[in-house]
Amino acid sequence: MPRIRHTGSTTSKSNAQQNHFKTAKRIQVEAQTWGPLSPSQVECEAVTPTETVSLQSHRIKLHELASGLYHWATCLFIVALVCSQLLGAVWDSITITQHIQYGQSPLLAPFQIVGTNDVPYSDRVIACVRTGQYYEPKLVSALLAAPGESAILEDSTGTAVHGYRLRHRRVGEVTDTLDSATYEVYDSSCKLIAQTIDNIFDACQALGYTNLTRDNLRVVGDWDSNELYKLSNSLPVLIMPYWDNAP
């Protein structure tokens, strides 16, 4: 028995020594393979796990914040939709568009315009006069104030019948000009009229008409006047504002 115990103790001690030798040999082999660790590697190995954990925690916080903002925005949007539907059920709005028309269509029947809005005063009616390559609006009273230049006398016997008879309500020749707002409105009108007349001429030429002539506007200065004036370089159209003729 004592021999058996001694043999067993010797065997256990021998196995422990062999295991320790194998462990030491393995550590030596790894040290020879990888070489000794530098202080910087030791520091990186010591710091890297901590930084990784901190970065992962920071990313988780940003993700949670973005998710929370998304859910809040979705909830607010749904609440706004529901409130708009409830508000629309009790609050209704109606849009009414009404077109105001002055006068009456001449195709229906002749009629008398109330007041003096149909009186062609010379200081209210407008002519389109060419300046360079464009037509601009000018008051007829200003054109009649320069006889021989913008207004050429064609007849003084009273036999001419192809002119607009105007009404002169002021004594003496007065030069009138349009203000900026009125000028812009009628400037576009003159451009549209000139373009329409050019289109008519082009269509007539395309149909084969060759005896085409361009005419100017002709007016008679007053009710009892016999003088017929041709307005130079003007379109044969007289513009009479409806609501600006009252004295």
C-alpha positions as CSV (number, residue, x, y, z in Angstrom):
1,M,0.0,0.0,0.0
2,P,2.7,2.6,0.9
3,R,4.4,1.7,-2.4
4,I,1.2,2.2,-4.4
5,R,0.5,5.6,-2.8
6,H,4.1,6.7,-3.5
7,T,3.8,5.6,-7.1
8,G,0.5,7.5,-7.5
9,S,2.0,10.7,-6.1
10,T,5.0,10.4,-8.4
11,T,2.7,9.8,-11.4
12,S,0.6,12.9,-10.6
13,K,3.7,15.1,-10.1
14,S,5.1,13.8,-13.4
15,N,1.9,14.7,-15.3
16,A,1.8,18.2,-13.8
17,Q,5.4,18.8,-14.8
18,Q,4.7,17.6,-18.3
19,N,1.7,19.9,-18.6
20,H,3.7,22.9,-17.3
21,F,6.4,22.1,-19.8
22,K,4.0,22.0,-22.6
23,T,2.4,25.3,-21.6
24,A,5.8,26.9,-21.3
25,K,6.9,25.5,-24.6
26,R,3.7,26.8,-26.3
27,I,4.2,30.3,-24.8
28,Q,7.8,30.2,-26.0
29,V,6.7,29.2,-29.6
30,E,4.1,32.0,-29.7
31,A,6.6,34.5,-28.5
32,Q,9.1,33.4,-31.1
33,T,6.4,33.6,-33.8
34,W,4.8,36.9,-33.0
35,G,7.7,38.6,-31.3
36,P,7.5,40.8,-28.3
37,L,4.7,43.4,-28.0
38,S,5.6,47.1,-28.2
39,P,4.3,49.5,-25.6
40,S,2.0,51.2,-28.2
41,Q,0.5,47.8,-29.1
42,V,-0.1,47.2,-25.5
43,E,-1.7,50.6,-25.1
44,C,-3.9,50.1,-28.2
45,E,-5.0,46.7,-27.0
46,A,-5.9,48.2,-23.7
47,V,-7.8,51.2,-25.0
48,T,-9.5,49.8,-28.1
49,P,-12.2,47.8,-26.3
50,T,-13.2,50.8,-24.2
51,E,-13.5,53.1,-27.3
52,T,-15.5,50.5,-29.2
53,V,-18.0,50.2,-26.4
54,S,-18.3,54.0,-26.2
55,L,-18.8,54.4,-29.9
56,Q,-21.4,51.6,-30.0
57,S,-23.3,53.3,-27.2
58,H,-23.1,56.7,-29.0
59,R,-24.5,55.1,-32.2
60,I,-27.4,53.5,-30.3
61,K,-28.3,56.9,-28.8
62,L,-28.4,58.6,-32.3
63,H,-30.6,55.8,-33.6
64,E,-33.0,56.1,-30.8
65,L,-33.2,59.9,-31.3
66,A,-33.9,59.5,-35.0
67,S,-36.5,56.9,-34.3
68,G,-38.2,59.1,-31.7
69,L,-38.3,62.1,-34.0
70,Y,-39.8,60.0,-36.8
71,H,-42.5,58.6,-34.6
72,W,-43.3,62.1,-33.3
73,A,-43.5,63.6,-36.8
74,T,-45.8,60.7,-37.9
75,C,-48.1,61.3,-34.9
76,L,-48.3,65.0,-35.5
77,F,-49.1,64.5,-39.2
78,I,-51.9,62.1,-38.4
79,V,-53.3,64.5,-35.8
80,A,-53.2,67.4,-38.3
81,L,-55.1,65.3,-40.9
82,V,-57.8,64.3,-38.4
83,C,-58.2,67.9,-37.2
84,S,-58.4,69.2,-40.8
85,Q,-61.2,66.7,-41.5
86,L,-63.1,67.7,-38.4
87,L,-62.6,71.4,-39.2
88,G,-63.8,70.9,-42.7
89,A,-67.0,69.3,-41.5
90,V,-68.1,72.4,-39.6
91,W,-66.3,75.2,-41.6
92,D,-67.2,75.5,-45.2
93,S,-66.0,78.2,-47.7
94,I,-67.5,79.2,-51.0
95,T,-65.7,81.2,-53.7
96,I,-67.9,83.3,-56.0
97,T,-66.6,84.9,-59.1
98,Q,-68.6,87.6,-60.7
99,H,-67.8,89.2,-64.0
100,I,-68.9,92.9,-64.3
101,Q,-69.9,94.0,-67.8
102,Y,-70.4,97.5,-68.9
103,G,-72.9,98.4,-71.6
104,Q,-74.8,96.1,-73.9
105,S,-73.9,94.0,-76.9
106,P,-74.7,95.9,-80.1
107,L,-76.0,92.6,-81.6
108,L,-79.0,92.7,-79.3
109,A,-80.4,96.1,-80.1
110,P,-79.4,99.8,-80.2
111,F,-79.5,101.5,-76.8
112,Q,-78.7,104.9,-75.3
113,I,-75.7,105.0,-72.8
114,V,-76.7,106.7,-69.6
115,G,-74.9,110.0,-68.9
116,T,-72.0,111.3,-70.9
117,N,-69.9,108.2,-71.1
118,D,-70.5,107.8,-74.8
119,V,-69.4,111.4,-75.7
120,P,-66.1,111.3,-77.6
121,Y,-64.2,114.1,-75.9
122,S,-61.0,114.8,-77.6
123,D,-59.0,114.9,-74.4
124,R,-60.2,111.4,-73.5
125,V,-60.1,109.4,-76.7
126,I,-56.8,107.7,-77.6
127,A,-55.0,107.1,-80.9
128,C,-52.2,104.6,-81.6
129,V,-49.3,106.5,-83.2
130,R,-46.2,104.9,-84.6
131,T,-42.9,105.8,-83.0
132,G,-40.0,104.0,-84.7
133,Q,-41.1,100.4,-85.1
134,Y,-43.8,100.4,-82.4
135,Y,-47.2,102.1,-81.8
136,E,-47.7,104.0,-78.6
137,P,-51.0,105.5,-77.2
138,K,-51.5,109.3,-77.3
139,L,-54.4,111.5,-76.5
140,V,-56.1,112.9,-79.7
141,S,-56.2,116.4,-78.1
142,A,-52.4,116.4,-77.9
143,L,-52.2,115.4,-81.6
144,L,-54.7,118.1,-82.6
145,A,-52.6,120.7,-80.7
146,A,-49.9,120.4,-83.3
147,P,-51.5,121.0,-86.7
148,G,-49.3,120.4,-89.7
149,E,-47.2,117.9,-87.8
150,S,-49.1,115.2,-86.1
151,A,-52.5,116.4,-87.4
152,I,-52.7,117.3,-91.1
153,L,-55.7,119.2,-92.4
154,E,-57.3,117.4,-95.3
155,D,-60.7,119.1,-95.8
156,S,-62.3,122.3,-94.5
157,T,-65.5,122.3,-96.6
158,G,-67.4,119.9,-94.6
159,T,-68.0,117.5,-97.4
160,A,-65.8,114.7,-96.1
161,V,-67.7,111.9,-94.4
162,H,-65.0,109.4,-93.4
163,G,-63.8,110.8,-90.1
164,Y,-64.7,110.5,-86.4
165,R,-66.5,113.6,-85.1
166,L,-65.2,114.5,-81.6
167,R,-66.3,116.9,-78.9
168,H,-64.0,119.7,-77.8
169,R,-64.8,120.8,-74.3
170,R,-61.9,123.2,-73.4
171,V,-61.0,126.6,-74.9
172,G,-57.7,126.8,-76.7
173,E,-55.2,124.2,-77.7
174,V,-54.1,122.1,-74.7
175,T,-51.3,119.5,-74.8
176,D,-52.3,116.4,-72.8
177,T,-50.3,113.4,-71.8
178,L,-51.2,110.1,-70.3
179,D,-50.0,109.1,-66.8
180,S,-47.8,106.1,-66.4
181,A,-50.5,103.6,-65.3
182,T,-52.9,104.6,-68.1
183,Y,-50.1,104.5,-70.6
184,E,-49.1,100.9,-69.8
185,V,-52.7,99.7,-70.2
186,Y,-53.2,101.3,-73.6
187,D,-49.7,100.5,-74.8
188,S,-50.6,96.8,-74.7
189,S,-53.9,97.6,-76.5
190,C,-52.0,99.5,-79.3
191,K,-49.6,96.5,-79.7
192,L,-52.5,94.1,-80.0
193,I,-54.4,96.3,-82.5
194,A,-51.2,96.7,-84.6
195,Q,-50.6,93.0,-84.6
196,T,-54.2,92.2,-85.6
197,I,-54.0,94.6,-88.5
198,D,-50.7,93.1,-89.7
199,N,-52.3,89.6,-89.5
200,I,-55.2,90.8,-91.7
201,F,-52.8,92.2,-94.3
202,D,-50.8,89.0,-94.3
203,A,-53.9,86.9,-94.8
204,C,-55.2,89.1,-97.6
205,Q,-51.8,88.9,-99.4
206,A,-51.8,85.1,-99.0
207,L,-55.2,85.1,-100.7
208,G,-53.9,87.0,-103.7
209,Y,-55.0,90.5,-103.0
210,T,-52.5,93.1,-104.2
211,N,-54.3,96.4,-104.0
212,L,-53.8,96.8,-100.3
213,T,-53.2,100.2,-98.7
214,R,-52.7,101.2,-95.1
215,D,-54.8,104.2,-93.8
216,N,-54.5,106.6,-90.9
217,L,-57.1,107.8,-88.4
218,R,-59.1,110.9,-89.4
219,V,-61.1,113.0,-87.0
220,V,-63.3,116.2,-87.0
221,G,-62.4,118.6,-84.2
222,D,-65.8,119.5,-82.8
223,W,-69.6,119.2,-83.3
224,D,-69.9,122.2,-85.5
225,S,-66.5,122.0,-87.2
226,N,-65.9,121.3,-90.9
227,E,-62.2,120.6,-90.6
228,L,-61.1,117.0,-91.2
229,Y,-57.7,116.1,-89.8
230,K,-55.6,113.1,-90.6
231,L,-53.4,111.9,-87.7
232,S,-50.0,111.0,-89.2
233,N,-48.6,107.5,-88.7
234,S,-51.6,106.4,-86.7
235,L,-53.7,103.3,-86.8
236,P,-57.3,103.7,-88.2
237,V,-58.8,102.9,-84.8
238,L,-60.1,105.3,-82.2
239,I,-60.0,104.1,-78.5
240,M,-62.7,105.6,-76.3
241,P,-62.5,104.6,-72.6
242,Y,-66.0,104.0,-71.3
243,W,-65.6,105.0,-67.6
244,D,-63.3,107.9,-68.1
245,N,-65.5,110.2,-70.2
246,A,-67.6,111.8,-67.5
247,P,-66.8,115.6,-67.0
